[in-house]
């Protein structure tokens, strides 16, 4: 049978051949789709790993005052490990917005600073307004955002919880919570010291020591000092702004 050219004018003879041609084309298309679906759903033999398979590590959080997997907590959150903070060179609360979405930190100095989540926070120009984002360090509440003006040193994990958290974290957490956990003491001796030098007079030194105090008690001590001259120069008196020491 000669091939059917649908571009040519339809004649009575061609109209009789048209249903047969459409039936054959539909049958071929269905056979191709069924074969592709069967191939995609074919089981992987036992003992043979699937292609491009990857396994995510379990993230353990303490957002409900107990250790559990983040997958079991019905709260939108972002978890940043201490290793990630060190890799990204994030050492201050005001730099946290580079890693965590929907978090904004307005910092002028310790008195005029605020933390907001999803656009909800407080007015940094008024000392009488308490923040809507609770700041916790090892389950210790910080009453003002200015109390968190320090370097994030020796941090184990940082959790950002979005939404009201008043059931477990108390009042003034209507926008969310930033929960910071420091590294625990270890019975294996640890010692480290690090010095960083940068532009605008930036200089930082920090050190950590951890180890056993006796057979059943271990301790950890961390200290740092950071100073910088600032990145804005006052042309009137020649002083540098946005600098200081911690």
C-alpha positions, 0 to 999 in steps of 0.5 A, spaced: 500 500 500 502 506 498 504 511 503 498 516 505 500 524 503 495 528 508 498 534 505 494 532 498 487 534 497 482 529 500 478 524 495 473 519 496 478 513 495 483 517 500 477 518 505 476 510 505 484 509 507 484 515 512 481 511 518 486 505 517 492 510 517 490 513 523 489 507 526 496 504 524 499 511 527 495 511 533 497 503 535 505 505 533 504 511 538 501 507 544 506 501 543 512 506 543 509 509 550 508 503 553 515 500 552 518 507 554 513 506 561 515 499 562 522 500 561 522 506 566 518 502 571 523 496 571 525 494 578 532 494 580 536 488 581 537 486 588 544 488 590 545 493 585 545 500 587 540 505 583 543 510 579 544 517 582 542 515 588 544 519 594 543 519 602 542 525 606 544 526 613 539 526 619 539 533 622 538 533 629 535 539 632 532 541 639 527 545 637 522 542 642 526 542 648 529 535 646 533 532 641 529 529 635 530 529 627 528 535 624 523 531 619 519 530 625 518 537 627 512 540 624 515 547 624 518 551 618 526 552 620 533 553 617 539 549 621 546 551 620 551 547 622 557 550 626 562 548 620 558 551 615 558 558 619 566 557 619 566 555 612 562 561 610 566 566 614 560 568 618 561 570 625 556 575 627 548 575 628 548 581 623 551 576 617 546 571 618 542 573 613 547 571 608 545 564 609 538 564 612 532 566 608 527 571 611 531 573 616 533 580 616 538 584 622 538 591 622 544 593 626 547 600 628 550 599 635 548 595 641 542 599 643 539 600 636 539 593 633 533 589 631 532 582 628 526 580 624 523 574 621 518 574 615 518 581 616 516 581 623 521 584 628 521 591 632 523 598 631 530 599 633 529 606 634 525 605 641 528 602 647 521 600 650 519 595 645 521 588 646 523 584 640 518 579 636 524 574 635 527 570 641 534 569 641 537 564 645 544 561 647 544 554 650 537 555 652 538 562 655 534 568 653 537 574 651 532 580 652 534 585 647 538 584 640 544 588 642 545 582 647 547 578 641 552 583 638 558 578 639 562 573 634 559 566 633 565 562 636 565 555 638 558 554 635 555 547 634 548 549 631 544 554 629 536 553 628 532 559 626 524 557 627 519 561 623 512 563 626 510 563 633 514 559 638 510 561 645 508 554 647 516 552 648 520 558 648 515 563 652 513 570 650 516 575 645 517 569 640 511 571 635 515 572 629 520 566 631 526 564 634 534 564 633 536 558 637 544 557 638 547 551 641 555 551 643 559 545 642 559 541 648 565 539 652 569 533 650 573 528 654 578 527 648 583 533 649 582 539 644 586 545 643 586 550 637 588 557 636 587 562 630 588 569 628 585 573 622 588 579 619 584 583 614 583 590 611 580 596 615 585 594 621 581 588 622 584 583 627 581 577 630 584 572 635 580 566 638 582 560 642 579 554 645 581 548 649 577 542 652 578 536 655 577 532 662 577 535 668 576 528 672 574 521 670 566 524 670 567 531 668 569 535 662 570 542 661 571 547 655 573 554 655 573 559 649 575 566 648 576 571 642 578 578 641 576 582 635 577 589 633 577 593 626 578 601 625 571 601 621 569 602 613 567 609 613 571 615 614 568 622 617 571 627 613 570 632 619 574 629 624 577 624 621 574 618 625 572 611 622 565 609 623 562 602 623 569 599 627 570 597 634 572 591 638 569 585 641 
